[in-house]
Each structure stands twice: as C-alpha cells, then as structure tokens.
Amino acid sequence: MALFLKRVGDRTILMKNILINSKLIQSTIGKFLRSFSSMKIQISKINKSIMPLFNKSNMNAIFTKSRVLFIVLIFSVISSFSQATGDYRSAGSGNWGTLATWQRFNGTSWATPTAGEGTPINTSGVITIQSPHIVTVAANVSTDQTTINLGGQITVNTGFTLTIANGTGTDLTVDGIISNAGTITTTGAMAVNSGGVYK
C-alpha cells in the first residue's frame, strides 16, 4: 500500500510539473505570438512607406536620372581624353591677348598659359570659347580650329582684324555668337551652325 501511495504521489508531482511546464510553454507561445504580431505591424508600416517609392513614375524618374548621370559621365570621360597638349579654352570673359582669359592644356590639366606659351593663335591646338564667356579681339589675331560653344561669344572690336586661317577641317565653328564691328578675314572654312549667330 505504501508503495502504491508513493507511486500515486510521484505521479501527482509529475502531473503538477507537466501542468506548470505547459503553462510556461503557453506563456512563452503567447509572448512569441504577441511579438510576431507586433513585428507584422512594423513590417506592414515599413512596406507602406517604402512601396510608394517603387511606383511606375518614381521608377521612371530614377531611371531617367541614372541615364542623365551616365551620359554626363561618358561626356566627361570623352572630353578628358579628347584634349591634346597645346589646346586652349576660355577661362572667363576678357581680351583675346590677355593670358588670364585663357587656360591651356599641358597634357595633364588645364592651367593659365605662361608668357612663353602665350595666347592662342592659328598654330595652337584646338581653341574653344566656352559659355558664358565673351572673348574680345582688341588686337589683330589669326586663329584656326576654333569653336564658339553655345552661350560663348567672340567680339571683334572696331579697327581690328580676326583672320580665320586655313587648316584641317572647319577652321571656325559658331554654335554661339560672333559679333563683328571690325574685320573678319577668312582664308579657311567657317560654319555658323543652327542656333549660332553671326552679327
């Protein structure tokens, strides 16, 4: 009988332990489910705030900006490799014969030309008048391989001559403005493109 009671007591203790453990398990599962539900709400909020970014118009804008950036990058790379030592470009508005008006490519970078290098003439490399610079001819000068970019301008003052020498290809390309109050002599080819102005 004592042995029977002992076994019944052991089973009762075992049942109590199982009951306690099952309550603990239920409590843990409840906490997990509440946590999971909270996580679900947070994910739902994140989705609601992120998903509008992926609508068609936003994606088109992102792709358009990417394309523009890519094109700018390509042109930057091309222009950095298309320069040759001795090419000139305008650095600002000023007289053609002033060193500070120009930058000269030295093979590595653009820099103000030295007195020995001088300002550009027809035996220099490519000459570019950049936007929004106005380069004024205030002394006679001869040029070749010259481009006036859209927004750029060459002004020939009264009493002075700009000579466009004959070299390879088009000797003066006008995409901007050439304003002539003096004399322009052409022994080479000059092209005033659509949007360019000769006055």
Backbone bond lengths (Angstrom), bond angles and torsions (degrees), N, CA, C in turn:
res aa  C-N    CA-C-N  psi(-1)  N-CA   C-N-CA  omega(-1)  CA-C   N-CA-C  phi
1 M - - - 1.436 - - 1.538 110.40 -
2 A 1.308 116.47 -44.40 1.468 121.23 179.78 1.527 109.83 -61.03
3 L 1.320 114.12 -38.06 1.457 118.59 179.23 1.526 109.86 -66.46
4 F 1.344 117.26 -39.93 1.457 121.99 178.66 1.531 110.57 -62.44
5 L 1.341 116.38 -46.08 1.473 121.19 -179.86 1.529 110.90 -63.54
6 K 1.329 114.36 -38.77 1.471 118.20 178.95 1.525 109.76 -62.30
7 R 1.367 116.55 -42.83 1.462 120.08 179.81 1.535 111.12 -65.35
8 V 1.345 115.94 -40.32 1.466 120.20 178.23 1.531 109.28 -63.35
9 G 1.336 117.20 -41.74 1.480 122.27 178.75 1.530 111.35 -63.12
10 D 1.352 114.55 -41.29 1.465 118.59 178.69 1.532 110.98 -64.10
11 R 1.341 114.03 -40.06 1.467 118.21 179.00 1.525 111.38 -67.18
12 T 1.307 116.75 -36.69 1.470 121.02 178.62 1.539 109.58 -63.94
13 I 1.324 115.68 -44.57 1.470 120.06 178.71 1.523 109.50 -63.06
14 L 1.340 115.22 -42.67 1.452 120.63 179.16 1.531 110.79 -61.00
15 M 1.341 116.90 -43.31 1.469 122.16 179.13 1.530 110.53 -63.75
16 K 1.365 116.16 -41.06 1.473 120.29 178.60 1.540 109.57 -62.03
17 N 1.336 116.62 -43.44 1.468 120.82 179.33 1.525 111.12 -62.76
18 I 1.348 114.90 -41.87 1.465 119.17 178.34 1.523 109.79 -63.50
19 L 1.327 116.88 -42.12 1.456 122.11 -179.98 1.540 110.44 -63.46
20 I 1.326 116.25 -44.87 1.477 120.77 178.86 1.529 109.73 -62.80
21 N 1.332 115.76 -45.77 1.474 119.85 -179.59 1.526 111.55 -64.04
22 S 1.334 116.75 -39.33 1.466 119.04 179.85 1.525 110.44 -66.13
23 K 1.358 117.12 -36.57 1.474 119.76 176.74 1.535 109.83 -66.08
24 L 1.318 116.02 -38.80 1.465 120.91 178.14 1.527 109.98 -63.99
25 I 1.332 115.23 -43.37 1.464 120.62 178.90 1.525 109.80 -63.27
26 Q 1.361 116.40 -44.15 1.460 120.30 178.77 1.530 110.73 -61.07
27 S 1.316 116.35 -41.93 1.464 121.13 179.84 1.531 110.21 -63.63
28 T 1.337 116.05 -44.03 1.469 120.76 179.83 1.519 110.40 -64.36
29 I 1.332 116.66 -43.60 1.469 120.53 178.61 1.526 110.19 -62.42
30 G 1.329 116.45 -41.31 1.472 121.26 178.46 1.526 111.22 -60.37
31 K 1.354 115.62 -45.33 1.468 119.77 178.59 1.531 110.37 -62.39
32 F 1.338 115.74 -42.59 1.455 120.10 179.75 1.526 110.87 -61.55
33 L 1.335 116.29 -45.11 1.465 119.87 -178.58 1.531 111.08 -64.96
34 R 1.362 116.27 -40.52 1.469 119.36 177.89 1.540 109.75 -63.98
35 S 1.334 116.45 -41.92 1.464 121.31 178.78 1.529 110.08 -64.21
36 F 1.337 116.28 -43.82 1.449 121.31 179.12 1.531 110.83 -62.11
37 S 1.325 116.61 -41.31 1.452 122.00 178.88 1.529 110.07 -63.35
38 S 1.324 116.96 -41.31 1.472 121.55 178.03 1.528 110.37 -64.94
39 M 1.354 115.10 -40.59 1.458 119.78 177.38 1.526 110.51 -62.36
40 K 1.318 116.55 -41.41 1.450 122.03 179.54 1.530 110.66 -60.22
41 I 1.343 115.73 -42.00 1.467 120.77 178.79 1.528 109.77 -63.88
42 Q 1.354 116.99 -43.16 1.470 121.00 179.87 1.528 110.61 -63.65
43 I 1.325 117.06 -44.06 1.468 121.22 178.59 1.520 110.14 -61.59
44 S 1.327 115.92 -41.42 1.456 120.86 178.97 1.530 110.18 -61.42
45 K 1.351 116.88 -42.45 1.472 120.64 178.59 1.526 110.71 -64.27
46 I 1.328 116.72 -42.70 1.471 120.91 178.86 1.522 109.82 -61.92
47 N 1.334 116.71 -45.75 1.466 120.58 178.90 1.520 111.14 -58.30
48 K 1.360 116.27 -43.03 1.466 120.01 -178.97 1.518 111.10 -64.24
49 S 1.332 118.19 -33.29 1.469 119.81 -178.92 1.521 112.05 -83.87
50 I 1.339 118.81 -27.74 1.466 121.38 -177.38 1.527 111.99 -89.34
51 M 1.302 117.35 -40.54 1.462 120.54 -172.28 1.531 114.24 -57.11
52 P 1.358 119.65 -36.49 1.468 117.10 177.64 1.534 113.09 -60.17
53 L 1.329 117.15 -23.93 1.462 119.67 178.56 1.529 111.67 -66.22
54 F 1.323 116.08 -23.58 1.459 120.59 -175.26 1.524 112.63 -100.27
55 N 1.345 117.08 17.69 1.452 117.11 176.21 1.526 109.41 -73.38
56 K 1.313 116.50 169.03 1.470 121.22 -171.54 1.529 112.94 -60.53
57 S 1.339 117.69 -44.77 1.471 118.73 -176.56 1.520 111.51 -67.93
58 N 1.343 117.17 -37.74 1.467 119.43 177.87 1.522 110.90 -66.74
59 M 1.314 116.92 -41.42 1.463 120.06 179.21 1.535 109.94 -64.82
60 N 1.347 117.29 -39.20 1.469 120.27 176.62 1.522 110.45 -61.79
61 A 1.346 116.62 -42.48 1.475 120.50 179.21 1.521 110.31 -63.58
62 I 1.339 116.93 -42.13 1.471 120.68 179.72 1.529 109.94 -62.66
63 F 1.356 116.70 -45.46 1.455 120.05 -179.45 1.527 110.95 -66.91
64 T 1.340 118.04 -37.40 1.464 121.39 178.81 1.523 110.00 -63.61
65 K 1.332 116.92 -46.14 1.466 120.44 178.86 1.527 110.20 -62.58
66 S 1.319 116.69 -38.93 1.469 120.13 178.53 1.524 110.76 -63.44
67 R 1.335 116.17 -42.39 1.463 120.24 179.36 1.526 111.04 -63.40
68 V 1.345 116.43 -44.05 1.468 120.37 -179.83 1.522 109.79 -62.15
69 L 1.333 116.52 -45.11 1.462 120.81 179.21 1.527 110.55 -60.44
70 F 1.331 116.18 -41.69 1.467 120.95 179.47 1.531 110.44 -63.12
71 I 1.333 117.30 -43.86 1.467 121.45 -178.93 1.530 110.18 -64.47
72 V 1.350 116.91 -43.72 1.474 120.83 177.85 1.519 109.99 -60.70
73 L 1.328 116.67 -42.37 1.458 121.15 179.28 1.528 110.78 -62.03
74 I 1.332 116.71 -44.91 1.475 121.06 179.58 1.522 110.28 -60.37
75 F 1.362 117.04 -47.40 1.463 119.64 -179.73 1.522 111.72 -64.28
76 S 1.333 117.15 -35.63 1.470 120.16 177.47 1.523 110.61 -63.88
77 V 1.334 115.90 -43.93 1.471 120.10 179.42 1.521 110.14 -64.47
78 I 1.344 116.24 -45.42 1.471 120.12 -179.16 1.523 110.13 -61.82
79 S 1.358 116.38 -46.25 1.468 118.21 -176.77 1.520 111.60 -67.56
80 S 1.343 117.34 -31.08 1.465 118.35 179.72 1.523 111.60 -71.57
81 F 1.357 117.22 -25.99 1.456 119.81 178.97 1.523 112.42 -95.38
82 S 1.350 117.74 -9.83 1.455 119.08 -176.76 1.524 112.37 -91.99
83 Q 1.308 118.82 -0.78 1.460 121.76 179.05 1.523 109.72 -85.11
84 A 1.317 114.46 147.61 1.467 120.31 176.21 1.526 107.91 -125.44
85 T 1.305 115.53 152.42 1.466 120.21 177.17 1.526 108.93 -56.26
86 G 1.333 115.33 130.19 1.463 120.16 -179.64 1.507 113.91 99.21
87 D 1.356 118.20 -5.39 1.464 120.55 174.33 1.528 108.69 -72.63
88 Y 1.317 115.65 148.33 1.460 122.23 179.13 1.526 110.16 -121.24
89 R 1.329 116.11 149.38 1.464 121.66 170.33 1.530 107.59 -143.69
90 S 1.328 115.27 151.99 1.466 118.60 179.88 1.525 109.15 -69.19
91 A 1.339 114.88 142.97 1.472 121.16 178.21 1.517 110.55 -105.50
92 G 1.317 116.44 -12.28 1.455 122.38 -178.79 1.518 108.16 175.18
93 S 1.315 116.24 -179.42 1.461 120.48 177.29 1.523 109.59 -78.21
94 G 1.334 116.23 146.27 1.460 120.23 179.17 1.510 110.81 163.18
95 N 1.328 116.31 -177.10 1.471 121.77 179.22 1.528 110.48 -73.81
96 W 1.337 115.39 144.33 1.463 121.42 179.16 1.527 110.64 -55.48
97 G 1.310 117.62 -40.09 1.462 122.01 -175.23 1.526 115.06 -82.18
98 T 1.334 118.63 8.56 1.467 121.99 179.39 1.529 109.74 -101.06
99 L 1.323 117.26 125.48 1.476 121.60 -177.71 1.529 112.20 -55.90
100 A 1.345 116.81 -40.03 1.478 120.98 -176.35 1.522 113.11 -66.15
101 T 1.336 117.52 -14.70 1.473 120.94 177.75 1.525 110.70 -72.99
102 W 1.352 116.35 -17.51 1.470 120.68 -168.90 1.527 113.71 -121.71
103 Q 1.340 112.82 158.95 1.467 122.16 164.58 1.525 105.85 -125.74
104 R 1.323 115.20 143.93 1.468 121.22 179.75 1.520 108.09 -120.87
105 F 1.334 116.15 136.32 1.459 119.95 178.59 1.526 108.50 -80.43
106 N 1.355 115.72 123.29 1.473 119.35 -175.55 1.532 112.69 -99.63
107 G 1.317 116.11 11.91 1.467 120.43 -178.93 1.515 111.94 104.27
108 T 1.336 116.14 -20.76 1.471 121.66 179.51 1.523 111.34 -124.69
109 S 1.323 116.35 -44.64 1.464 120.33 -176.47 1.523 110.33 -149.79
110 W 1.342 114.47 171.13 1.466 121.50 177.42 1.524 108.36 -89.08
111 A 1.336 117.08 134.59 1.465 121.46 179.71 1.527 108.79 -148.06
112 T 1.328 115.76 156.58 1.468 120.34 175.02 1.527 108.28 -60.86
113 P 1.327 117.91 130.45 1.466 119.17 -178.55 1.533 111.70 -66.75
114 T 1.303 114.78 150.67 1.467 120.57 176.98 1.530 108.39 -81.01
115 A 1.324 116.23 168.54 1.468 120.51 177.53 1.528 110.34 -59.76
116 G 1.322 116.95 -35.86 1.470 121.71 178.65 1.515 112.62 -66.98
117 E 1.342 117.23 -35.40 1.470 121.63 179.21 1.530 110.46 -77.91
118 G 1.312 116.22 -33.10 1.464 122.09 176.40 1.511 114.46 70.21
119 T 1.310 114.50 -172.83 1.467 121.51 177.40 1.527 107.96 -90.51
120 P 1.325 118.72 163.57 1.465 120.25 -173.59 1.533 113.30 -68.82
121 I 1.334 114.37 143.32 1.466 122.67 174.02 1.529 107.59 -136.69
122 N 1.328 116.28 -176.32 1.469 119.61 -174.58 1.530 113.96 -64.55
123 T 1.332 119.43 -17.12 1.469 120.91 178.51 1.526 112.45 -95.19
124 S 1.343 116.27 0.99 1.473 120.18 176.75 1.524 108.95 -76.26
125 G 1.319 115.83 -179.49 1.462 119.89 175.03 1.526 109.96 -75.95
126 V 1.317 115.67 -152.33 1.466 121.87 179.02 1.533 108.60 -67.27
127 I 1.339 115.92 138.80 1.467 122.22 -179.71 1.528 107.81 -118.04
128 T 1.344 116.81 126.61 1.464 120.80 -178.20 1.524 110.04 -125.85
129 I 1.337 115.63 129.05 1.462 121.61 172.81 1.522 105.90 -96.99
130 Q 1.323 116.36 114.32 1.461 121.73 -175.53 1.529 111.53 -88.94
131 S 1.308 115.22 158.99 1.462 121.80 174.55 1.523 108.97 -78.36
132 P 1.303 120.30 139.47 1.466 131.63 1.71 1.524 111.68 -103.08
133 H 1.314 117.35 35.67 1.463 122.09 -172.51 1.537 112.93 -75.66
134 I 1.338 114.67 143.17 1.466 122.11 174.10 1.527 106.40 -117.66
135 V 1.329 116.01 114.06 1.464 121.23 179.86 1.527 107.17 -103.56
136 T 1.333 115.00 123.68 1.461 121.38 -173.45 1.527 110.86 -104.38
137 V 1.336 115.08 127.91 1.470 120.84 175.83 1.524 106.47 -85.27
138 A 1.344 116.10 106.66 1.467 122.12 -178.52 1.532 110.16 -118.01
139 A 1.317 115.72 12.60 1.469 123.77 173.67 1.527 105.09 -156.63
140 N 1.318 118.21 150.53 1.468 120.26 -178.06 1.530 110.37 -58.83
141 V 1.330 115.50 136.57 1.473 120.17 -179.88 1.521 109.52 -146.99
142 S 1.333 114.88 148.87 1.459 121.98 176.68 1.533 107.72 -114.11
143 T 1.343 116.73 134.33 1.461 120.97 -176.05 1.521 111.27 -133.42
144 D 1.329 115.28 162.00 1.460 122.26 178.41 1.535 106.75 -156.75
145 Q 1.328 118.24 158.74 1.468 123.04 178.98 1.529 111.21 49.96
146 T 1.333 116.09 47.32 1.460 121.56 -175.00 1.527 110.37 -110.28
147 T 1.339 116.12 136.04 1.458 121.87 176.24 1.516 108.89 -125.79
148 I 1.333 115.20 131.41 1.466 120.56 172.39 1.527 105.89 -101.65
149 N 1.334 116.02 108.57 1.461 120.28 -179.36 1.522 111.36 -67.21
150 L 1.329 116.55 156.92 1.455 122.10 174.63 1.531 108.52 -54.15
151 G 1.338 116.72 125.28 1.464 120.45 -177.37 1.522 112.53 96.22
152 G 1.339 117.57 -13.27 1.458 121.86 177.30 1.529 110.13 -95.50
153 Q 1.331 116.49 165.77 1.465 118.93 -177.64 1.533 111.06 -153.60
154 I 1.342 115.00 143.02 1.467 121.97 166.84 1.527 106.25 -113.76
155 T 1.331 115.81 129.57 1.464 121.66 175.99 1.526 107.84 -115.61
156 V 1.322 116.01 123.16 1.467 120.66 177.05 1.537 106.96 -98.01
157 N 1.333 116.42 114.32 1.465 121.19 -178.34 1.523 111.76 -72.25
158 T 1.331 115.42 157.62 1.475 123.15 177.24 1.532 110.32 -56.27
159 G 1.314 115.15 133.01 1.458 120.26 175.60 1.523 114.33 90.02
160 F 1.342 117.11 0.73 1.474 119.84 -178.10 1.525 110.29 -123.52
161 T 1.337 115.19 156.88 1.466 120.84 -175.66 1.523 110.97 -121.06
162 L 1.334 114.69 131.63 1.466 121.96 169.67 1.523 105.97 -104.52
163 T 1.335 116.10 117.08 1.466 120.61 179.19 1.524 108.34 -101.91
164 I 1.327 114.79 126.56 1.468 120.05 177.21 1.526 106.15 -98.33
165 A 1.348 114.82 103.85 1.466 121.13 -175.38 1.521 110.54 -75.37
166 N 1.316 115.77 156.89 1.455 121.84 -179.67 1.527 110.16 -88.99
167 G 1.326 115.29 113.64 1.459 121.16 176.83 1.520 108.95 -131.35
168 T 1.308 116.69 -158.28 1.465 120.90 179.56 1.524 110.09 -73.54
169 G 1.333 116.88 137.19 1.463 121.37 174.34 1.520 112.45 69.72
170 T 1.346 115.65 -156.09 1.460 121.26 179.13 1.520 108.36 -78.11
171 D 1.313 116.03 130.14 1.458 120.59 -172.58 1.530 113.18 -89.18
172 L 1.339 116.60 -26.50 1.468 120.98 173.01 1.516 108.13 -142.09
173 T 1.326 116.17 119.06 1.468 122.60 177.47 1.519 107.55 -110.78
174 V 1.338 115.56 123.60 1.467 120.50 -177.34 1.522 109.62 -110.58
175 D 1.332 115.38 106.92 1.466 121.28 171.13 1.526 109.69 -105.21
176 G 1.342 115.19 -15.19 1.462 121.75 178.59 1.519 109.84 -106.33
177 I 1.342 116.29 -121.31 1.469 120.58 -176.64 1.524 109.47 -130.73
178 I 1.342 115.23 138.97 1.460 120.01 166.55 1.526 105.80 -122.05
179 S 1.325 115.21 119.88 1.463 121.88 -176.37 1.529 107.65 -111.12
180 N 1.326 116.02 118.69 1.466 120.85 -172.12 1.527 111.87 -114.76
181 A 1.344 115.68 108.06 1.463 120.21 172.64 1.527 108.99 -108.22
182 G 1.337 116.50 -3.42 1.459 122.13 -179.66 1.507 110.11 -113.36
183 T 1.344 116.56 -123.97 1.464 121.69 -179.13 1.526 109.23 -131.40
184 I 1.320 115.66 135.31 1.472 121.13 172.12 1.519 106.81 -117.67
185 T 1.333 115.25 120.71 1.460 121.36 178.56 1.519 107.61 -108.43
186 T 1.327 115.27 128.52 1.468 118.54 -179.55 1.506 110.88 -118.09
187 T 1.334 113.96 116.62 1.458 119.30 169.03 1.526 108.16 -105.51
188 G 1.338 115.62 -10.05 1.465 122.54 179.25 1.514 110.73 -111.09
189 A 1.326 115.88 -165.71 1.462 122.11 -177.13 1.528 110.24 -98.98
190 M 1.333 115.43 133.24 1.454 121.11 176.99 1.515 108.81 -121.67
191 A 1.355 117.02 134.61 1.465 121.87 179.83 1.516 109.37 -125.58
192 V 1.339 116.05 120.90 1.468 121.18 174.04 1.529 105.26 -99.91
193 N 1.322 116.63 106.32 1.458 121.29 -175.71 1.523 111.72 -78.64
194 S 1.340 115.89 168.85 1.463 121.37 176.85 1.525 108.17 -57.90
195 G 1.313 116.95 127.46 1.470 121.08 -176.15 1.511 111.74 95.42
196 G 1.339 117.42 -18.25 1.459 121.44 176.95 1.525 109.99 -81.55
197 V 1.343 116.24 155.02 1.476 119.89 -176.84 1.530 108.70 -132.78
198 Y 1.335 115.46 131.94 1.470 122.31 170.48 1.521 106.04 -115.59
199 K 1.327 116.10 120.23 1.474 117.80 179.40 1.514 111.34 -137.79
